[in-house]
């Protein structure tokens, strides 16, 4: 029903632009009121509090395989028959060379494998003996790439996560106290008020960002934590601090699973359990302290005073430096895989009996529905965050200010004090055209540059159900309003008086209004392109390319009456056309241009100039409505795309043997129930 309503709103905006703004605002207000009536069930909040206290879980997976089929029909095996167990209070490390399947296994266990048509994912994952689909536990996933809003501090980032992911019954004081304690535990006290930073502004170090990523996940109080190569790109000191943080979490009762490439010896000593992968195959699983003795039994001895992690990494890697080395190392890896498979059956039986004994002591929570704050509260928090991100980005603000001031001064010097002569008609047209292009390009390029990166962060936060698309998008638009009006306002204020455009105050006000409206429309186009384009580079290439087409059909280079009928629809979607048209009508109407050449007399009215441009029947209000229609359509398109691009993850298919066993168990249970019912009827 909600999707049908949104589609109807979009259709109204497109087909009836004169009612677009009222319909758009009314629908947003209605949605706000509707969402505000939703409240979190107190029973769920209390259930979450009880189930999460001192909760411990063990995660077991068996016969997990993953393969993908290429377009040529060739199938690549990413994971082959993976079976192991992760226990609470123990740090499980997954080691292997690049391409061994570490990230694929982590994503599979965390149920974060991106949905693909030709991907086959099979296996069974149990939590405390229950299928993971029914044993709903709170989990956190620290991905390899750290993504945050660069202008927010550590404390502000964690407080934002606390407001959106902690239970609704928690007060602001409780959330603040939890965040302060978390900052202390993560060793971020000195950096608590430092901004995250980016390429333009220096901020946190790599290790501090990684610990902040861990903290953002700990806000939700997960009992199961996954980390994908948390030490990548860090120096040895920072890497050890990050891994010590994970080790401390294990001591608190968490179940932590971490993939890692090649750790130093001090980090390897922190591992309780170890999994070794090579080319998607498991070569070892068990206590990390017993790994060297296991391979010694197979004839591979670690040299004395040698980093065991480096020894194991070299042992399970395939050397592709030469055909001979590749053949030799691949043969060794195949032998290790075969040796592991021989011992796996015995180890599986032992794990099964151990699991049966522990099933009663470890009980998974039955319901952990994450509560959300209200729709208005989400919008309020997101508006505050968006405004901080925009207003604190001084480098971007300074660059855009300099660009607009410079453009205004250059245009003012070129078109300085234009007179009312016929030769000045061309000057005015040229000035109005470049003014429209400058305003549009500035807003478009800025949005295409920043929004794709922000979209990635929002998508990740949405996968954690931190907030909805509606409040985020509304907050972003409201936060962009002052900035969207500031820079075109600076440009228009400088260029209008210096060039000698129409001297009436009302014409100046209209010029400023059109400039601001065009800036918002170009920004909306950048949002639409940024939401559709797969990457930031693609958005930066696609946005200006589309704008170039709009410039060609803007009315300056090609007269509308001369454009082929099959292409005239493009002009009705061109924000340059509507802006240039409004500028021309605002400037030329009621003006008369005299011929100042010696020996010639005559004049030309502004209406004649407009007729020559095919703008004779146009008006400023009509052009403004056209811009508004394009802007609202872009907003609607962006919102629809963002909502449609919600994270989708691959479902795991049970292996044939497990499915048959499950079906048999269900059938047996049904037979027993039927027999019991039959006996009961007979006795009665």
C-alpha positions as CSV (number, residue, x, y, z in Angstrom):
1,X,0.0,0.0,0.0
2,X,2.8,2.4,0.9
3,X,4.6,1.7,-2.4
4,X,1.4,2.3,-4.4
5,X,1.0,5.6,-2.6
6,X,4.5,6.7,-3.3
7,X,4.1,5.8,-7.0
8,X,0.9,7.9,-7.1
9,X,2.7,10.8,-5.6
10,X,5.4,10.6,-8.2
11,X,2.9,10.4,-11.0
12,X,1.1,13.4,-9.7
13,X,4.3,15.4,-9.6
14,X,5.1,14.4,-13.2
15,X,1.7,14.8,-14.8
16,X,0.4,17.7,-12.8
17,X,3.4,19.9,-12.0
18,X,1.2,22.8,-10.8
19,X,0.0,20.5,-7.9
20,X,3.4,18.8,-7.5
21,X,4.6,20.8,-4.5
22,X,1.3,20.6,-2.5
23,X,1.0,16.9,-3.2
24,X,4.6,16.2,-2.3
25,X,4.4,18.1,1.0
26,X,1.0,16.7,1.9
27,X,2.2,13.1,1.4
28,X,5.4,13.8,3.5
29,X,3.2,15.3,6.3
30,X,0.8,12.4,6.2
31,X,3.6,9.9,6.4
32,X,5.1,11.8,9.3
33,X,1.9,11.7,11.2
34,X,1.4,8.0,10.4
35,X,4.9,7.1,11.5
36,X,4.7,9.1,14.7
37,X,1.9,6.9,16.0
38,X,4.1,3.8,15.9
39,X,5.7,3.0,19.2
40,X,8.0,0.2,20.3
41,X,6.3,-2.5,22.2
42,X,7.6,-2.4,25.8
43,X,7.5,-6.2,26.0
44,X,10.0,-6.4,23.2
45,X,12.3,-4.0,24.9
46,X,12.2,-5.8,28.2
47,X,12.7,-9.1,26.4
48,X,15.8,-7.7,24.7
49,X,17.2,-6.5,28.0
50,X,16.7,-9.9,29.7
51,X,17.9,-12.0,26.8
52,X,21.0,-9.9,26.2
53,X,22.3,-10.1,29.8
54,X,25.3,-12.3,30.0
55,X,24.2,-14.2,26.9
56,X,26.7,-16.6,25.3
57,X,26.4,-18.4,22.1
58,X,28.4,-21.0,20.1
59,X,28.2,-20.9,16.3
60,X,28.6,-24.1,14.4
61,X,28.6,-24.6,10.7
62,X,28.7,-27.8,8.6
63,X,29.1,-28.6,4.9
64,X,29.2,-24.9,3.9
65,X,30.0,-24.5,0.2
66,X,29.8,-21.6,-2.1
67,X,30.2,-21.5,-5.9
68,X,29.6,-19.1,-8.6
69,X,29.0,-19.7,-12.3
70,X,30.5,-17.4,-14.8
71,X,28.9,-16.3,-18.1
72,X,30.9,-18.9,-20.1
73,X,29.4,-21.7,-17.9
74,X,32.5,-22.3,-15.9
75,X,31.9,-22.8,-12.1
76,X,34.3,-21.5,-9.6
77,X,34.3,-23.0,-6.1
78,X,34.8,-20.3,-3.5
79,X,34.2,-22.5,-0.4
80,X,34.3,-26.3,-0.3
81,X,32.6,-28.3,2.5
82,X,33.5,-26.0,5.4
83,X,32.7,-27.3,8.9
84,X,33.8,-25.9,12.2
85,X,32.6,-24.3,15.5
86,X,33.2,-21.0,17.2
87,X,32.8,-20.9,21.0
88,X,32.2,-18.1,23.5
89,X,35.2,-16.6,25.4
90,X,37.5,-17.7,22.6
91,X,38.9,-15.7,19.7
92,X,38.6,-17.7,16.5
93,X,41.0,-16.5,13.7
94,X,40.5,-17.5,10.0
95,X,43.9,-17.3,8.2
96,X,44.8,-17.9,4.6
97,X,46.5,-16.2,1.6
98,X,44.7,-13.7,-0.6
99,X,41.8,-15.4,-2.5
100,X,41.6,-18.3,-0.1
101,X,37.9,-17.6,0.9
102,X,38.3,-15.8,4.2
103,X,36.0,-12.9,3.4
104,X,33.5,-15.3,1.7
105,X,33.4,-17.5,4.8
106,X,33.0,-14.5,7.2
107,X,30.2,-13.1,5.0
108,X,28.5,-16.5,4.9
109,X,28.6,-16.9,8.6
110,X,27.3,-13.4,9.2
111,X,24.6,-13.9,6.5
112,X,26.0,-10.9,4.6
113,X,26.7,-12.5,1.2
114,X,25.4,-10.2,-1.5
115,X,22.6,-11.7,-3.5
116,X,23.6,-12.9,-7.0
117,X,21.7,-14.9,-9.5
118,X,24.4,-17.4,-10.4
119,X,25.7,-17.9,-6.8
120,X,25.0,-21.2,-5.1
121,X,25.3,-21.1,-1.3
122,X,24.7,-24.4,0.6
123,X,25.3,-25.6,4.2
124,X,23.9,-25.4,7.6
125,X,24.6,-22.9,10.4
126,X,23.5,-23.6,14.0
127,X,23.5,-21.4,17.1
128,X,23.5,-23.3,20.3
129,X,22.2,-26.3,18.4
130,X,19.3,-24.4,16.7
131,X,19.1,-23.3,13.1
132,X,20.3,-19.7,12.7
133,X,17.0,-18.8,11.1
134,X,15.1,-19.5,14.4
135,X,17.9,-18.7,16.9
136,X,17.8,-14.9,16.4
137,X,20.8,-13.5,18.2
138,X,22.3,-10.0,18.1
139,X,25.4,-9.9,16.0
140,X,27.8,-7.3,14.8
141,X,29.9,-7.2,11.7
142,X,33.0,-5.0,11.3
143,X,33.8,-4.9,7.6
144,X,37.2,-4.4,6.2
145,X,36.6,-0.8,5.0
146,X,35.9,1.7,7.7
147,X,33.1,4.2,6.6
148,X,32.0,7.2,8.6
149,X,30.9,10.7,8.2
150,X,34.2,12.5,8.1
151,X,33.2,15.7,9.9
152,X,31.8,14.0,13.0
153,X,33.8,13.3,16.1
154,X,34.3,9.9,17.7
155,X,31.8,10.8,20.5
156,X,29.2,12.1,18.0
157,X,29.5,9.1,15.8
158,X,29.0,6.7,18.7
159,X,26.2,8.8,20.1
160,X,24.4,8.7,16.8
161,X,24.7,4.9,16.8
162,X,23.4,4.8,20.3
163,X,20.4,6.9,19.5
164,X,19.4,4.7,16.5
165,X,20.4,1.3,17.7
166,X,20.0,1.2,21.5
167,X,16.5,0.4,23.0
168,X,13.9,3.1,23.1
169,X,13.5,2.8,26.9
170,X,17.1,4.0,27.5
171,X,17.4,7.6,28.5
172,X,19.8,10.1,26.9
173,X,21.9,10.0,30.1
174,X,22.1,6.2,30.0
175,X,23.2,6.3,26.3
176,X,25.8,8.9,27.0
177,X,27.2,6.9,29.9
178,X,27.3,3.8,27.8
179,X,29.2,5.7,25.0
180,X,31.7,7.1,27.5
181,X,32.4,3.7,28.9
182,X,32.7,2.3,25.4
183,X,35.2,5.0,24.5
184,X,37.3,4.2,27.6
185,X,37.2,0.4,26.8
186,X,38.3,1.0,23.2
187,X,41.2,3.3,24.2
188,X,39.8,6.3,22.3
189,X,39.6,8.7,25.2
190,X,42.2,11.0,23.8
191,X,40.6,11.0,20.4
192,X,37.0,11.3,21.6
193,X,36.5,14.9,20.4
194,X,38.6,14.5,17.2
195,X,36.8,14.3,13.9
196,X,37.1,11.1,11.9
197,X,38.7,13.0,9.0
198,X,39.2,12.2,5.3
199,X,41.5,13.1,2.5
200,X,40.8,16.8,2.9
201,X,41.1,16.9,6.7
202,X,43.3,14.9,8.9
203,X,41.6,13.0,11.6
204,X,41.8,9.5,13.2
205,X,44.6,7.1,12.5
206,X,43.9,3.8,10.9
207,X,43.9,1.9,14.1
208,X,41.6,4.4,15.8
209,X,39.1,4.2,12.9
210,X,39.1,0.4,13.2
211,X,38.4,0.6,16.9
212,X,35.7,3.1,16.2
213,X,34.2,0.6,13.8
214,X,34.2,-2.0,16.5
215,X,32.6,0.4,18.9
216,X,29.8,1.3,16.5
217,X,28.9,-2.4,16.4
218,X,29.2,-2.8,20.2
219,X,26.6,-0.1,20.6
220,X,24.0,-2.8,19.8
221,X,25.5,-5.1,22.4
222,X,26.1,-8.1,20.1
223,X,26.9,-11.5,21.6
224,X,28.4,-12.6,18.3
225,X,31.0,-10.4,16.5
226,X,32.5,-10.9,13.1
227,X,35.5,-8.8,11.8
228,X,36.9,-9.0,8.3
229,X,40.7,-8.5,8.3
230,X,40.7,-5.8,11.0
231,X,44.5,-5.3,10.8
232,X,44.7,-4.6,7.1
233,X,46.6,-1.3,6.4
234,X,47.7,-0.9,10.0
235,X,51.2,-0.8,11.4
236,X,52.2,-3.5,13.9
237,X,51.5,-1.3,16.9
238,X,48.0,-0.3,15.8
239,X,47.2,-3.9,14.6
240,X,48.1,-5.3,18.0
241,X,45.9,-2.8,19.8
242,X,43.0,-3.7,17.6
243,X,43.4,-7.4,18.2
244,X,43.8,-6.8,21.9
245,X,40.4,-5.1,21.8
246,X,38.9,-8.2,20.3
247,X,40.7,-10.4,22.8
248,X,39.2,-8.3,25.7
249,X,35.7,-8.8,24.2
250,X,36.2,-12.5,24.3
251,X,37.1,-12.3,27.9
252,X,33.7,-10.5,28.5
253,X,31.9,-13.5,27.0
254,X,31.5,-12.6,23.4
255,X,32.0,-15.0,20.5
256,X,34.5,-13.3,18.1
257,X,35.4,-14.6,14.7
258,X,38.0,-12.7,12.8
259,X,39.7,-13.2,9.4
260,X,43.3,-12.1,9.2
261,X,46.0,-12.3,6.5
262,X,49.4,-12.7,8.1
263,X,49.7,-11.5,11.8
264,X,52.8,-10.9,13.8
265,X,53.8,-13.5,16.4
266,X,52.4,-11.5,19.3
267,X,49.0,-11.3,17.6
268,X,49.1,-15.0,16.7
269,X,49.6,-15.8,20.4
270,X,46.2,-14.1,21.2
271,X,44.3,-16.6,19.0
272,X,42.4,-19.3,20.9
273,X,41.2,-21.2,17.9
274,X,42.4,-21.2,14.3
275,X,41.1,-22.1,10.8
276,X,43.4,-22.3,7.9
277,X,42.0,-21.9,4.4
278,X,43.6,-22.3,1.0
279,X,41.7,-22.0,-2.3
280,X,38.4,-22.4,-0.5
281,X,39.5,-25.6,1.2
282,X,39.9,-26.1,5.0
283,X,43.4,-27.3,5.9
284,X,43.1,-27.0,9.7
285,X,40.6,-26.2,12.4
286,X,41.3,-26.4,16.1
287,X,43.2,-24.8,18.9
288,X,45.8,-22.3,17.6
289,X,48.3,-23.7,20.1
290,X,48.1,-27.1,18.5
291,X,48.5,-26.0,14.9
292,X,52.3,-26.4,14.7
293,X,52.2,-29.9,16.3
294,X,49.5,-30.9,13.9
295,X,51.6,-30.0,10.8
296,X,54.7,-31.6,12.4
297,X,52.9,-34.9,12.4
298,X,52.4,-34.4,8.7
299,X,56.2,-33.8,8.2
300,X,56.3,-30.0,8.2
301,X,58.4,-28.5,11.0
302,X,58.4,-24.9,11.9
303,X,62.0,-23.6,12.3
304,X,63.1,-22.4,15.8
305,X,62.6,-18.7,16.5
306,X,60.4,-18.4,13.5
307,X,57.0,-16.6,13.5
308,X,54.5,-19.4,13.5
309,X,52.0,-17.3,11.5
310,X,54.5,-16.7,8.7
311,X,55.3,-20.4,8.7
312,X,51.7,-21.4,8.4
313,X,51.0,-18.7,5.8
314,X,53.9,-19.9,3.6
315,X,52.9,-23.6,4.1
316,X,49.3,-23.2,2.8
317,X,50.0,-20.7,0.0
318,X,50.4,-21.6,-3.7
319,X,53.5,-20.0,-5.2
320,X,52.7,-18.7,-8.7
321,X,56.1,-17.2,-9.4
322,X,57.0,-20.0,-11.8
323,X,55.3,-23.2,-13.2
324,X,57.6,-25.5,-11.2
325,X,57.0,-23.6,-7.9
326,X,53.3,-23.5,-8.6
327,X,53.1,-27.3,-9.2
328,X,55.2,-28.1,-6.2
329,X,53.2,-25.9,-3.8
330,X,49.8,-26.9,-5.2
331,X,50.8,-30.6,-4.6
332,X,51.7,-29.8,-1.0
333,X,48.4,-27.9,-0.5
334,X,46.4,-30.9,-2.0
335,X,48.2,-33.3,0.4
336,X,47.4,-31.1,3.4
337,X,43.7,-30.9,2.3
338,X,43.5,-34.7,1.9
339,X,45.1,-35.2,5.3
340,X,42.6,-32.9,6.9
341,X,39.7,-34.7,5.2
342,X,40.9,-38.0,6.7
343,X,40.7,-36.6,10.2
344,X,37.5,-34.6,9.7
345,X,35.1,-37.5,10.2
346,X,36.5,-38.3,13.7
347,X,36.6,-34.6,14.6
348,X,33.0,-34.1,13.4
349,X,31.7,-37.0,15.7
350,X,33.5,-35.5,18.7
351,X,32.1,-32.1,17.9
352,X,28.6,-33.6,17.7
353,X,28.8,-35.3,21.1
354,X,30.3,-32.1,22.6
355,X,27.5,-30.0,21.1
356,X,24.8,-32.3,22.5
357,X,26.2,-31.9,26.0
358,X,26.3,-28.1,25.7
359,X,23.0,-27.5,24.2
360,X,21.2,-27.1,27.5
361,X,23.8,-24.7,29.1
362,X,23.8,-22.3,26.1
363,X,20.3,-21.1,25.3
364,X,19.8,-18.8,22.3
365,X,17.4,-15.9,22.7
366,X,14.0,-16.5,21.1
367,X,13.2,-13.0,20.0
368,X,15.5,-10.0,19.6
369,X,13.6,-7.5,17.5
370,X,15.6,-4.4,17.4
371,X,13.6,-1.4,18.5
372,X,13.8,1.8,16.5
373,X,13.3,5.4,17.6
374,X,10.3,7.2,16.2
375,X,10.2,8.6,12.6
376,X,10.5,12.2,13.8
377,X,13.4,11.3,16.1
378,X,15.2,9.7,13.3
379,X,14.7,12.8,11.1
380,X,15.8,15.1,13.9
381,X,19.0,13.1,14.5
382,X,19.8,12.7,10.8
383,X,19.2,16.4,10.2
384,X,21.7,17.3,13.0
385,X,24.2,14.9,11.5
386,X,23.8,16.1,8.0
387,X,24.1,19.8,9.0
388,X,27.3,19.0,11.0
389,X,28.8,17.2,8.0
390,X,28.0,20.1,5.6
391,X,28.8,23.1,7.8
392,X,32.1,21.7,9.1
393,X,33.4,20.9,5.7
394,X,35.3,24.1,5.4
395,X,37.5,23.0,2.6
396,X,34.5,22.4,0.3
397,X,32.8,25.6,1.5
398,X,35.9,27.7,0.8
399,X,36.5,26.1,-2.6
400,X,32.9,26.7,-3.7
401,X,33.0,30.3,-2.4
402,X,36.2,31.0,-4.3
403,X,34.8,29.4,-7.4
404,X,31.6,31.5,-7.4
405,X,33.3,34.7,-6.5
406,X,35.9,34.2,-9.2
407,X,33.3,33.4,-11.8
408,X,31.2,36.5,-10.8
409,X,34.3,38.7,-11.1
410,X,35.4,37.3,-14.4
411,X,31.9,37.6,-15.9
412,X,31.6,41.1,-14.4
413,X,34.8,42.2,-16.1
414,X,33.9,40.7,-19.5
415,X,30.3,42.0,-19.5
416,X,30.9,45.1,-17.6
417,X,28.1,47.7,-17.6
418,X,26.3,46.5,-20.7
419,X,24.3,49.2,-22.5
420,X,20.9,49.1,-24.2
421,X,22.3,48.8,-27.7
422,X,21.6,46.1,-30.2
423,X,25.2,44.9,-30.0
424,X,24.6,44.3,-26.3
425,X,21.8,41.7,-27.0
426,X,24.4,39.1,-27.8
427,X,26.4,40.0,-24.7
428,X,23.3,39.6,-22.5
429,X,22.4,36.2,-24.1
430,X,25.9,35.0,-23.6
431,X,26.0,36.2,-20.0
432,X,22.7,34.6,-19.1
433,X,23.7,31.3,-20.7
434,X,27.0,31.0,-18.9
435,X,25.3,32.1,-15.6
436,X,22.9,29.2,-16.0
437,X,25.7,26.8,-16.8
438,X,27.9,27.9,-14.0
439,X,25.1,27.6,-11.4
440,X,24.0,24.2,-12.6
441,X,27.5,22.7,-12.9
442,X,28.7,23.9,-9.5
443,X,25.8,22.2,-7.7
444,X,25.8,19.1,-9.9
445,X,29.5,18.3,-9.6
446,X,29.6,18.8,-5.9
447,X,26.6,16.4,-5.4
448,X,28.0,13.8,-7.8
449,X,31.3,13.9,-5.9
450,X,30.0,13.5,-2.3
451,X,26.7,11.7,-2.5
452,X,27.9,8.2,-3.8
453,X,30.2,7.9,-0.8
454,X,27.4,8.9,1.6
455,X,25.0,6.5,-0.1
456,X,27.4,3.6,0.7
457,X,27.5,4.6,4.4
458,X,23.7,4.9,4.5
459,X,23.3,1.5,2.8
460,X,25.5,-0.1,5.4
461,X,23.6,1.6,8.2
462,X,20.3,0.6,6.7
463,X,21.4,-3.1,6.6
464,X,21.7,-2.8,10.4
465,X,18.1,-1.3,10.6
466,X,19.4,1.9,12.2
467,X,16.9,4.1,10.4
468,X,14.5,4.3,7.3
469,X,15.0,6.0,4.0
470,X,12.3,8.6,4.5
471,X,13.7,10.5,7.5
472,X,17.2,10.3,6.1
473,X,16.2,11.8,2.7
474,X,14.1,14.5,4.3
475,X,16.9,15.4,6.7
476,X,19.4,15.6,3.9
477,X,17.2,17.9,1.8
478,X,16.6,20.3,4.7
479,X,20.3,20.4,5.6
480,X,21.2,21.2,2.0
481,X,18.8,24.2,1.8
482,X,21.0,26.9,3.3
483,X,24.1,25.8,1.4
484,X,22.1,25.4,-1.8
485,X,21.0,29.0,-1.6
486,X,24.2,30.5,-0.3
487,X,26.6,30.0,-3.2
488,X,24.2,31.0,-6.1
489,X,23.3,33.9,-3.9
490,X,26.9,35.0,-3.7
491,X,27.3,34.6,-7.4
492,X,24.1,36.5,-8.3
493,X,24.7,39.3,-5.8
494,X,28.1,40.1,-7.5
495,X,27.4,39.4,-11.1
496,X,24.0,41.3,-11.4
497,X,25.1,44.8,-10.6
498,X,28.5,44.6,-12.2
499,X,27.2,43.6,-15.6
500,X,24.4,46.1,-15.8
501,X,21.4,43.8,-16.1
502,X,17.9,45.1,-15.8
503,X,18.0,47.8,-13.1
504,X,14.6,47.2,-11.5
505,X,14.7,45.7,-8.0
506,X,11.9,43.2,-8.8
507,X,14.0,41.8,-11.7
508,X,17.0,41.4,-9.4
509,X,14.8,39.5,-6.9
510,X,13.5,37.2,-9.6
511,X,17.0,36.6,-10.9
512,X,18.2,35.5,-7.5
513,X,15.2,33.3,-7.0
514,X,15.7,31.6,-10.4
515,X,19.4,31.1,-9.6
516,X,18.7,29.4,-6.3
517,X,15.9,27.3,-7.8
518,X,18.3,26.2,-10.5
519,X,20.9,25.3,-7.9
520,X,18.4,23.1,-6.1
521,X,17.3,21.4,-9.3
522,X,20.9,20.7,-10.4
523,X,21.6,19.3,-6.9
524,X,18.5,17.0,-7.2
525,X,19.9,15.8,-10.6
526,X,23.2,15.0,-8.8
527,X,21.3,13.0,-6.2
528,X,19.4,11.0,-8.9
529,X,22.6,10.3,-10.8
530,X,24.5,9.4,-7.6
531,X,21.7,7.0,-6.5
532,X,21.7,5.2,-9.9
533,X,25.4,5.1,-10.7
534,X,27.2,2.1,-9.4
535,X,30.3,4.0,-8.2
536,X,31.4,7.6,-7.5
537,X,33.6,7.7,-10.6
538,X,30.6,6.6,-12.7
539,X,28.5,9.4,-11.2
540,X,31.1,12.0,-11.8
541,X,31.3,11.0,-15.5
542,X,27.6,10.5,-16.1
543,X,26.3,13.7,-14.4
544,X,28.3,16.2,-16.6
545,X,27.6,14.1,-19.7
546,X,23.8,14.4,-19.1
547,X,24.2,18.1,-18.3
548,X,26.0,18.7,-21.6
549,X,23.0,17.3,-23.5
550,X,20.7,19.7,-21.5
551,X,23.0,22.6,-22.4
552,X,22.7,21.8,-26.1
553,X,18.9,21.8,-25.8
554,X,18.9,24.8,-23.5
555,X,17.7,27.3,-26.2
556,X,20.9,29.2,-26.8
557,X,22.7,26.9,-29.2
558,X,19.7,25.3,-30.9
559,X,16.4,27.1,-31.4
560,X,13.5,25.0,-30.2
561,X,11.6,25.4,-33.5
562,X,14.5,23.9,-35.4
563,X,15.0,20.8,-33.2
564,X,13.6,17.6,-34.8
565,X,10.2,16.6,-33.3
566,X,11.5,13.3,-32.0
567,X,14.1,15.1,-29.8
568,X,12.0,18.0,-28.6
569,X,11.0,16.2,-25.4
570,X,14.6,16.5,-24.2
571,X,14.1,20.3,-23.9
572,X,11.2,19.7,-21.5
573,X,13.5,17.8,-19.2
574,X,16.4,20.3,-19.4
575,X,16.9,22.5,-16.4
576,X,19.3,24.7,-18.4
577,X,16.4,25.4,-20.9
578,X,14.0,26.5,-18.1
579,X,16.7,28.5,-16.3
580,X,17.9,30.3,-19.5
581,X,14.3,30.9,-20.6
582,X,13.5,32.5,-17.2
583,X,16.6,34.6,-17.2
584,X,15.8,35.9,-20.7
585,X,12.2,36.7,-20.0
586,X,13.2,38.4,-16.8
587,X,15.8,40.5,-18.6
588,X,14.5,41.3,-22.0
589,X,10.8,41.9,-21.4
590,X,9.9,45.6,-21.6
591,X,13.4,46.6,-22.8
592,X,14.2,48.4,-26.0
593,X,17.6,48.2,-27.7
594,X,18.7,51.0,-30.1
595,X,21.1,50.7,-33.0
596,X,24.2,52.6,-32.0
597,X,26.1,52.1,-35.3
598,X,27.0,55.3,-37.2
599,X,24.6,56.0,-40.0
600,X,22.0,53.5,-38.9
601,X,18.7,54.1,-37.1
602,X,16.1,51.8,-35.6
603,X,15.5,49.8,-32.5
604,X,14.6,46.3,-31.4
605,X,12.3,45.4,-28.5
606,X,13.0,42.8,-25.9
607,X,9.9,40.9,-27.0
608,X,11.3,40.6,-30.5
609,X,14.4,39.0,-29.0
610,X,12.3,36.6,-27.1
611,X,10.3,35.7,-30.2
612,X,13.5,35.0,-32.0
613,X,14.5,32.5,-29.3
614,X,11.0,30.9,-29.3
615,X,10.4,32.3,-25.7
616,X,7.7,34.8,-26.7
617,X,4.9,32.9,-24.9
618,X,7.0,32.1,-21.8
619,X,6.9,33.7,-18.4
620,X,9.1,33.5,-15.3
621,X,6.5,31.7,-13.3
622,X,6.0,29.1,-16.1
623,X,9.7,28.5,-16.3
624,X,10.0,28.2,-12.5
625,X,7.2,25.6,-12.5
626,X,9.2,23.7,-15.1
627,X,12.3,23.8,-12.9
628,X,10.2,22.7,-9.9
629,X,8.8,19.8,-11.9
630,X,12.2,18.6,-12.8
631,X,13.5,19.0,-9.3
632,X,10.6,17.1,-7.7
633,X,10.9,14.3,-10.2
634,X,14.6,13.9,-9.4
635,X,13.8,13.8,-5.7
636,X,11.1,11.2,-6.3
637,X,13.4,9.2,-8.4
638,X,16.3,9.3,-5.9
639,X,14.0,8.3,-3.0
640,X,12.5,5.4,-5.0
641,X,16.0,4.2,-6.1
642,X,17.3,4.4,-2.5
643,X,14.4,2.5,-1.2
644,X,14.6,-0.1,-3.9
645,X,18.3,-0.6,-3.4
646,X,17.9,-2.0,0.2
647,X,20.6,-4.6,1.0
648,X,19.7,-8.1,-0.2
649,X,21.6,-11.1,0.9
650,X,21.9,-14.6,-0.4
651,X,19.8,-17.3,1.2
652,X,21.6,-20.5,2.2
653,X,20.3,-23.7,0.8
654,X,20.5,-26.8,2.9
655,X,22.6,-29.7,1.6
656,X,20.7,-32.6,0.2
657,X,21.7,-34.9,3.1
658,X,20.8,-32.3,5.7
659,X,17.5,-31.6,4.0
660,X,16.6,-35.3,3.8
661,X,17.5,-35.7,7.5
662,X,15.4,-32.7,8.4
663,X,12.4,-34.0,6.4
664,X,12.8,-37.4,8.0
665,X,12.8,-35.9,11.4
666,X,9.7,-33.9,10.7
667,X,7.9,-37.0,9.3
668,X,9.0,-39.1,12.3
669,X,7.7,-36.4,14.6
670,X,4.4,-36.4,12.7
671,X,4.1,-40.2,12.9
672,X,4.7,-40.2,16.6
673,X,2.1,-37.5,17.1
674,X,-0.4,-39.4,15.0
675,X,0.3,-42.6,16.9
676,X,0.0,-40.9,20.3
677,X,-3.3,-39.4,19.2
678,X,-4.6,-42.8,18.0
679,X,-3.6,-44.5,21.3
680,X,-5.2,-41.7,23.2
681,X,-8.5,-42.1,21.3
682,X,-8.4,-45.8,21.9
683,X,-7.9,-45.5,25.7
684,X,-10.6,-43.0,25.9
